[in-house]
Amino acid sequence: MFVNGNVRERRVVPRVIVKMQPDQIKLELDGGLRISGLFMKPENAKAMFVFAHGAGAGMTHTFMEDVAHGLAVRGIATLRFNFPFMEARAGKRWGRPDTAAIAHAALRAALIEARMLTSDLPLFAGGKSYGARMTSQMQGQEAFPRVRGLVFVGFPLHAAKKPSLVRAEHLSRVCEPMLFVQGARDALAEISLIRSVCASLEGATLHVIEGADHGFHVLARSGRKNADVIAEICSAIDEWIDKH
């Protein structure tokens, strides 16, 4: 449900998603560092979303792929990309995430590329977990021009079992509208805290996925499947982008 004081009618979403093949691209950062990207633009594209991955998995992770394809069905083009630390991992299980400066540079490179690829479409930015936080930090420090809004999928408000609002302090410096899509069981964003954060921010909207954890998995006894959760995430993003 949307927590913004408005009751909105649900859209009927497709049950079967036919996946399109993304275009593989290369992005170049200052200093010659190159990272990989995946670009998808459906024929009926109405918006462009730069979608940054989390700290634990890159742009080809099943969750990232499923959300990108779900958005394509709804007419939203996406550009996924690997942060440099993920590109350097080369199949290794672990790697320390990039510093904020490097992550912000990668985001800017992706946004520049997205603007060139889809100059006719409204531009949105955001990401999953770490990617969401890096995007909000970047926009709060030195906003990328012509970004219509930010979409955070599982914003990591605090470390697990360490509830805090410190990571939210920079959000008040973000001028663009923000959508927070959060799992009700997210260990990195206690639901009462994320509600209070969104309530304190002008232009922030919260969509809660009932029963979902930080990875947006739901318990078997809920009667829901991961595909149902992906569909809800994509529909929430779609409806919010339509509004903005």
Secondary structure as a PSIPRED ss2 file (coil, helix, strand):
# PSIPRED VFORMAT (PSIPRED V4.0)

   1 M C   1.000  0.000  0.000
   2 F E   0.000  0.000  1.000
   3 V E   0.000  0.000  1.000
   4 N C   1.000  0.000  0.000
   5 G C   1.000  0.000  0.000
   6 N C   1.000  0.000  0.000
   7 V C   1.000  0.000  0.000
   8 R C   1.000  0.000  0.000
   9 E C   1.000  0.000  0.000
  10 R C   1.000  0.000  0.000
  11 R C   1.000  0.000  0.000
  12 V C   1.000  0.000  0.000
  13 V C   1.000  0.000  0.000
  14 P C   1.000  0.000  0.000
  15 R C   1.000  0.000  0.000
  16 V C   1.000  0.000  0.000
  17 I C   1.000  0.000  0.000
  18 V C   1.000  0.000  0.000
  19 K C   1.000  0.000  0.000
  20 M C   1.000  0.000  0.000
  21 Q C   1.000  0.000  0.000
  22 P C   1.000  0.000  0.000
  23 D E   0.000  0.000  1.000
  24 Q E   0.000  0.000  1.000
  25 I E   0.000  0.000  1.000
  26 K E   0.000  0.000  1.000
  27 L E   0.000  0.000  1.000
  28 E E   0.000  0.000  1.000
  29 L C   1.000  0.000  0.000
  30 D C   1.000  0.000  0.000
  31 G C   1.000  0.000  0.000
  32 G C   1.000  0.000  0.000
  33 L C   1.000  0.000  0.000
  34 R E   0.000  0.000  1.000
  35 I E   0.000  0.000  1.000
  36 S E   0.000  0.000  1.000
  37 G E   0.000  0.000  1.000
  38 L E   0.000  0.000  1.000
  39 F E   0.000  0.000  1.000
  40 M E   0.000  0.000  1.000
  41 K C   1.000  0.000  0.000
  42 P C   1.000  0.000  0.000
  43 E C   1.000  0.000  0.000
  44 N C   1.000  0.000  0.000
  45 A C   1.000  0.000  0.000
  46 K C   1.000  0.000  0.000
  47 A E   0.000  0.000  1.000
  48 M E   0.000  0.000  1.000
  49 F E   0.000  0.000  1.000
  50 V E   0.000  0.000  1.000
  51 F E   0.000  0.000  1.000
  52 A E   0.000  0.000  1.000
  53 H C   1.000  0.000  0.000
  54 G C   1.000  0.000  0.000
  55 A C   1.000  0.000  0.000
  56 G C   1.000  0.000  0.000
  57 A C   1.000  0.000  0.000
  58 G C   1.000  0.000  0.000
  59 M C   1.000  0.000  0.000
  60 T C   1.000  0.000  0.000
  61 H C   1.000  0.000  0.000
  62 T H   0.000  1.000  0.000
  63 F H   0.000  1.000  0.000
  64 M H   0.000  1.000  0.000
  65 E H   0.000  1.000  0.000
  66 D H   0.000  1.000  0.000
  67 V H   0.000  1.000  0.000
  68 A H   0.000  1.000  0.000
  69 H H   0.000  1.000  0.000
  70 G H   0.000  1.000  0.000
  71 L H   0.000  1.000  0.000
  72 A H   0.000  1.000  0.000
  73 V H   0.000  1.000  0.000
  74 R C   1.000  0.000  0.000
  75 G C   1.000  0.000  0.000
  76 I E   0.000  0.000  1.000
  77 A E   0.000  0.000  1.000
  78 T E   0.000  0.000  1.000
  79 L E   0.000  0.000  1.000
  80 R E   0.000  0.000  1.000
  81 F E   0.000  0.000  1.000
  82 N C   1.000  0.000  0.000
  83 F C   1.000  0.000  0.000
  84 P H   0.000  1.000  0.000
  85 F H   0.000  1.000  0.000
  86 M H   0.000  1.000  0.000
  87 E H   0.000  1.000  0.000
  88 A H   0.000  1.000  0.000
  89 R H   0.000  1.000  0.000
  90 A C   1.000  0.000  0.000
  91 G C   1.000  0.000  0.000
  92 K C   1.000  0.000  0.000
  93 R C   1.000  0.000  0.000
  94 W C   1.000  0.000  0.000
  95 G C   1.000  0.000  0.000
  96 R C   1.000  0.000  0.000
  97 P C   1.000  0.000  0.000
  98 D C   1.000  0.000  0.000
  99 T C   1.000  0.000  0.000
 100 A H   0.000  1.000  0.000
 101 A H   0.000  1.000  0.000
 102 I H   0.000  1.000  0.000
 103 A H   0.000  1.000  0.000
 104 H H   0.000  1.000  0.000
 105 A H   0.000  1.000  0.000
 106 A H   0.000  1.000  0.000
 107 L H   0.000  1.000  0.000
 108 R H   0.000  1.000  0.000
 109 A H   0.000  1.000  0.000
 110 A H   0.000  1.000  0.000
 111 L H   0.000  1.000  0.000
 112 I H   0.000  1.000  0.000
 113 E H   0.000  1.000  0.000
 114 A H   0.000  1.000  0.000
 115 R H   0.000  1.000  0.000
 116 M H   0.000  1.000  0.000
 117 L H   0.000  1.000  0.000
 118 T C   1.000  0.000  0.000
 119 S C   1.000  0.000  0.000
 120 D C   1.000  0.000  0.000
 121 L C   1.000  0.000  0.000
 122 P C   1.000  0.000  0.000
 123 L E   0.000  0.000  1.000
 124 F E   0.000  0.000  1.000
 125 A E   0.000  0.000  1.000
 126 G E   0.000  0.000  1.000
 127 G E   0.000  0.000  1.000
 128 K E   0.000  0.000  1.000
 129 S C   1.000  0.000  0.000
 130 Y H   0.000  1.000  0.000
 131 G H   0.000  1.000  0.000
 132 A H   0.000  1.000  0.000
 133 R H   0.000  1.000  0.000
 134 M H   0.000  1.000  0.000
 135 T H   0.000  1.000  0.000
 136 S H   0.000  1.000  0.000
 137 Q H   0.000  1.000  0.000
 138 M H   0.000  1.000  0.000
 139 Q H   0.000  1.000  0.000
 140 G H   0.000  1.000  0.000
 141 Q H   0.000  1.000  0.000
 142 E C   1.000  0.000  0.000
 143 A C   1.000  0.000  0.000
 144 F C   1.000  0.000  0.000
 145 P C   1.000  0.000  0.000
 146 R C   1.000  0.000  0.000
 147 V E   0.000  0.000  1.000
 148 R E   0.000  0.000  1.000
 149 G E   0.000  0.000  1.000
 150 L E   0.000  0.000  1.000
 151 V E   0.000  0.000  1.000
 152 F E   0.000  0.000  1.000
 153 V E   0.000  0.000  1.000
 154 G C   1.000  0.000  0.000
 155 F C   1.000  0.000  0.000
 156 P C   1.000  0.000  0.000
 157 L C   1.000  0.000  0.000
 158 H C   1.000  0.000  0.000
 159 A E   0.000  0.000  1.000
 160 A C   1.000  0.000  0.000
 161 K C   1.000  0.000  0.000
 162 K E   0.000  0.000  1.000
 163 P C   1.000  0.000  0.000
 164 S C   1.000  0.000  0.000
 165 L C   1.000  0.000  0.000
 166 V H   0.000  1.000  0.000
 167 R H   0.000  1.000  0.000
 168 A H   0.000  1.000  0.000
 169 E H   0.000  1.000  0.000
 170 H H   0.000  1.000  0.000
 171 L H   0.000  1.000  0.000
 172 S H   0.000  1.000  0.000
 173 R H   0.000  1.000  0.000
 174 V C   1.000  0.000  0.000
 175 C C   1.000  0.000  0.000
 176 E C   1.000  0.000  0.000
 177 P C   1.000  0.000  0.000
 178 M E   0.000  0.000  1.000
 179 L E   0.000  0.000  1.000
 180 F E   0.000  0.000  1.000
 181 V E   0.000  0.000  1.000
 182 Q E   0.000  0.000  1.000
 183 G E   0.000  0.000  1.000
 184 A C   1.000  0.000  0.000
 185 R C   1.000  0.000  0.000
 186 D C   1.000  0.000  0.000
 187 A C   1.000  0.000  0.000
 188 L C   1.000  0.000  0.000
 189 A C   1.000  0.000  0.000
 190 E C   1.000  0.000  0.000
 191 I H   0.000  1.000  0.000
 192 S H   0.000  1.000  0.000
 193 L H   0.000  1.000  0.000
 194 I H   0.000  1.000  0.000
 195 R H   0.000  1.000  0.000
 196 S H   0.000  1.000  0.000
 197 V H   0.000  1.000  0.000
 198 C H   0.000  1.000  0.000
 199 A H   0.000  1.000  0.000
 200 S H   0.000  1.000  0.000
 201 L C   1.000  0.000  0.000
 202 E C   1.000  0.000  0.000
 203 G C   1.000  0.000  0.000
 204 A E   0.000  0.000  1.000
 205 T E   0.000  0.000  1.000
 206 L E   0.000  0.000  1.000
 207 H E   0.000  0.000  1.000
 208 V E   0.000  0.000  1.000
 209 I E   0.000  0.000  1.000
 210 E C   1.000  0.000  0.000
 211 G C   1.000  0.000  0.000
 212 A E   0.000  0.000  1.000
 213 D C   1.000  0.000  0.000
 214 H C   1.000  0.000  0.000
 215 G C   1.000  0.000  0.000
 216 F C   1.000  0.000  0.000
 217 H C   1.000  0.000  0.000
 218 V E   0.000  0.000  1.000
 219 L C   1.000  0.000  0.000
 220 A H   0.000  1.000  0.000
 221 R H   0.000  1.000  0.000
 222 S H   0.000  1.000  0.000
 223 G C   1.000  0.000  0.000
 224 R C   1.000  0.000  0.000
 225 K C   1.000  0.000  0.000
 226 N H   0.000  1.000  0.000
 227 A H   0.000  1.000  0.000
 228 D H   0.000  1.000  0.000
 229 V H   0.000  1.000  0.000
 230 I H   0.000  1.000  0.000
 231 A H   0.000  1.000  0.000
 232 E H   0.000  1.000  0.000
 233 I H   0.000  1.000  0.000
 234 C H   0.000  1.000  0.000
 235 S H   0.000  1.000  0.000
 236 A H   0.000  1.000  0.000
 237 I H   0.000  1.000  0.000
 238 D H   0.000  1.000  0.000
 239 E H   0.000  1.000  0.000
 240 W H   0.000  1.000  0.000
 241 I H   0.000  1.000  0.000
 242 D H   0.000  1.000  0.000
 243 K H   0.000  1.000  0.000
 244 H C   1.000  0.000  0.000
